[in-house]
Amino acid sequence: MDDTFELANHLPLSYKTQAEQDYIAFLWDTFETNYETGKYQFSFFAYHMLTMSFIYFNLWQIKTVWPEDFRKGLIGFGKEDEKKLLDAESPFAFSLVRERAVLRILKLIACDNGQIGNFWGFVDIRNKSAHASGNIFFSTQAALDKKISEMLRAVDDIQTRSKPVIEHCYEEFLLQSHDPEEREYTDESDQVREVLIHDYYLSQKDLEYCLAFDISKLRRRAEFSQIETLHNSLCEAYGTV
């Protein structure tokens, strides 16, 4: 069961609201409680919702960091769904659009039809399991563990493909937040925590890209010393490259 909690490293370190944090905590508790009592089908429901939340957080990052690409990625969506996605004020607002449709936006991070199809498959299994069909699709721990392993491989793939989004996000953060006189918080650690991690719903896995970011590409900028100080603050608080 320990491997199943690897998903937590892909979920945000902080949330915009207490309600969002409570929701994710509720799903983890539901997953774990049903897993431990052998109610594997209900455990799967909770894990699938956590996985879809991961997708929504990634799509939110694309929408925030690459707004024009996100808009172009909605070509082919109906006007009503397009408006819901463009007007979304939180990652969870993406749930207002059919999951199979929303997953198509992952093409913006170079996911092909096969990879998107994997997530469609998880959605289809969830839908079948949720109906009163008389069938228990996950009656054993082994069956659930196998499906979770498949979901984690798909999550890892999306995480890898999200690297350009996070790197762009972090570079823009460094360029816009280097000056303590103009940014939201004078203290570097506060700026990192509240503006970078909190506002962009960054996960531990996302932070690994930030920690490994090559700031030497910005060395020719006059404000490089301040950029370096800000980057070092991230490294000191969340790890070393």
C-alpha positions in Angstrom: 0.0 0.0 0.0 2.9 2.4 0.6 3.5 2.9 -3.1 -0.1 4.2 -3.5 0.8 7.3 -1.5 3.4 8.3 -4.2 0.5 10.2 -5.7 0.7 12.7 -2.8 4.1 13.9 -4.2 2.2 15.0 -7.3 -0.5 16.9 -5.5 -0.1 20.5 -4.3 1.8 21.4 -1.1 -0.8 24.0 -0.3 -4.3 25.0 -1.5 -6.1 28.3 -2.1 -8.9 27.5 0.4 -9.4 25.4 3.4 -12.3 23.7 1.6 -9.9 22.5 -1.1 -7.5 21.1 1.4 -10.3 19.4 3.3 -11.6 17.8 0.1 -8.2 16.2 -0.7 -7.8 15.1 2.9 -11.3 13.5 2.8 -10.4 11.6 -0.4 -7.2 10.3 1.1 -9.1 9.2 4.2 -11.8 7.5 2.2 -9.2 5.7 0.1 -7.2 4.5 3.1 -10.2 3.5 5.2 -11.9 1.4 2.4 -8.5 -0.1 1.4 -7.9 -1.3 5.0 -11.3 -2.8 5.4 -11.3 -4.6 2.0 -13.9 -2.4 0.3 -11.6 -2.0 -2.7 -14.1 -0.8 -5.2 -15.0 2.3 -3.0 -11.2 2.7 -2.4 -10.8 2.9 -6.2 -13.4 5.6 -6.5 -11.5 7.9 -4.0 -8.1 7.2 -5.7 -9.5 8.0 -9.1 -10.9 11.3 -7.8 -7.5 12.1 -6.4 -5.9 11.3 -9.8 -8.4 13.5 -11.6 -7.6 16.2 -9.1 -4.0 15.9 -10.1 -5.1 16.4 -13.8 -7.1 19.5 -12.9 -4.1 21.0 -11.1 -1.9 20.4 -14.1 -4.5 21.9 -16.4 -4.7 24.9 -14.1 -1.0 25.4 -14.4 -1.2 25.3 -18.2 -4.1 27.8 -18.1 -2.2 30.1 -15.8 1.3 29.9 -17.3 0.4 29.4 -21.0 -3.0 31.2 -21.3 -2.8 31.7 -25.1 -1.9 28.0 -25.6 -4.7 27.0 -23.3 -7.2 29.1 -25.3 -6.0 27.5 -28.5 -6.3 24.1 -26.9 -10.0 24.6 -26.6 -10.6 24.6 -30.3 -13.3 22.0 -31.0 -15.0 22.4 -27.6 -18.6 23.6 -27.6 -19.1 27.3 -26.7 -20.6 26.4 -23.3 -17.7 24.1 -22.3 -15.2 26.6 -23.6 -16.7 29.4 -21.5 -16.6 27.2 -18.4 -13.0 26.4 -18.9 -11.9 29.9 -19.7 -13.9 31.4 -16.8 -12.7 28.8 -14.3 -11.5 30.4 -11.1 -10.1 27.2 -9.5 -8.8 23.9 -10.8 -11.9 22.1 -9.5 -14.1 24.2 -11.8 -12.8 22.0 -14.6 -15.0 19.3 -13.2 -18.0 21.1 -14.8 -16.9 19.8 -18.1 -17.0 16.1 -19.1 -13.7 14.4 -18.0 -13.1 12.7 -21.4 -13.3 16.2 -23.1 -11.1 17.9 -20.5 -8.4 15.3 -20.9 -7.9 16.3 -24.5 -6.2 19.6 -23.3 -3.2 17.4 -22.2 -2.2 17.5 -25.9 -0.7 20.9 -25.0 2.1 19.1 -23.1 2.6 16.6 -25.9 0.4 13.8 -24.7 -0.7 11.7 -27.7 -4.1 10.0 -28.2 -2.8 6.7 -26.7 -1.7 8.4 -23.4 -4.9 10.3 -23.2 -6.8 7.1 -24.0 -5.2 5.6 -20.9 -7.0 8.1 -18.7 -10.2 7.7 -20.7 -9.9 4.0 -19.8 -9.7 4.9 -16.1 -12.8 7.1 -16.4 -14.7 4.4 -18.1 -13.8 1.8 -15.4 -14.9 4.3 -12.8 -18.2 4.9 -14.6 -18.9 1.2 -14.9 -18.0 0.6 -11.3 -20.3 3.3 -10.1 -23.4 1.8 -11.6 -25.6 -0.7 -9.8 -24.6 -3.5 -12.3 -24.3 -6.3 -9.8 -20.6 -6.5 -10.5 -17.7 -5.8 -8.1 -14.8 -4.8 -10.4 -12.2 -4.6 -7.6 -12.9 -7.5 -5.2 -9.3 -8.1 -4.3 -6.4 -6.0 -3.1 -4.3 -7.4 -6.0 -6.8 -6.2 -8.6 -6.8 -2.7 -7.1 -3.1 -2.5 -6.6 -2.6 -3.4 -10.3 -5.0 -0.6 -11.4 -3.3 1.9 -9.1 0.1 1.0 -10.5 -1.3 1.7 -14.0 -2.6 5.1 -12.9 0.6 6.0 -11.2 2.6 5.3 -14.4 0.2 7.6 -16.3 0.6 10.3 -13.6 4.4 10.0 -13.9 4.2 10.4 -17.6 2.1 13.6 -17.3 4.4 14.9 -14.6 7.4 14.5 -16.9 5.6 16.2 -19.8 4.6 19.1 -17.5 8.3 20.1 -17.0 8.3 22.9 -19.6 5.2 24.5 -18.0 6.8 24.5 -14.5 10.1 25.7 -15.8 8.4 28.6 -17.6 6.4 29.3 -14.5 9.5 29.4 -12.3 11.6 31.6 -14.7 8.7 34.1 -14.9 8.5 34.0 -11.1 12.2 34.8 -10.7 12.0 37.6 -13.2 8.9 39.2 -11.7 9.7 38.6 -8.0 13.4 39.5 -7.6 12.9 43.0 -6.4 11.8 43.1 -2.7 10.6 46.7 -3.1 8.1 45.7 -5.8 7.0 42.1 -5.1 4.1 41.0 -2.8 6.3 40.0 0.1 9.7 41.5 1.2 10.9 38.2 2.6 12.1 35.8 0.0 10.7 32.7 1.7 7.3 34.3 2.0 7.4 35.2 -1.7 8.3 31.6 -2.6 5.7 30.0 -0.4 2.7 32.3 -1.2 3.2 33.5 -4.7 5.0 30.5 -6.3 3.9 27.4 -4.5 0.5 28.5 -3.2 -0.8 30.4 -6.3 0.4 27.8 -8.8 -0.6 24.8 -6.8 2.9 23.4 -7.0 3.6 19.9 -5.8 6.8 18.4 -4.5 7.5 16.9 -7.9 7.0 20.4 -9.5 9.4 21.9 -7.0 12.1 19.4 -8.2 12.0 21.1 -11.6 12.4 24.5 -9.9 15.2 23.3 -7.7 17.1 22.0 -10.7 16.4 25.1 -12.8 19.6 26.5 -14.4 19.6 30.1 -13.3 22.9 30.7 -15.1 20.9 31.5 -18.2 19.8 34.7 -16.4 23.3 35.7 -15.4 23.6 38.5 -17.9 20.6 40.3 -16.4 21.4 43.3 -14.2 19.3 41.9 -11.4 20.9 38.5 -11.4 22.2 38.8 -7.8 18.6 39.3 -6.5 17.4 36.4 -8.7 20.1 34.2 -7.2 19.1 35.2 -3.7 15.5 34.3 -4.4 16.5 30.9 -6.0 18.7 30.1 -3.0 15.8 30.8 -0.7 13.8 28.1 -2.5 16.7 25.7 -2.3 17.3 26.3 1.5 13.6 25.8 2.3 12.7 22.9 0.0 15.9 21.0 -0.8 19.1 21.3 -2.7 19.7 20.8 -6.4 
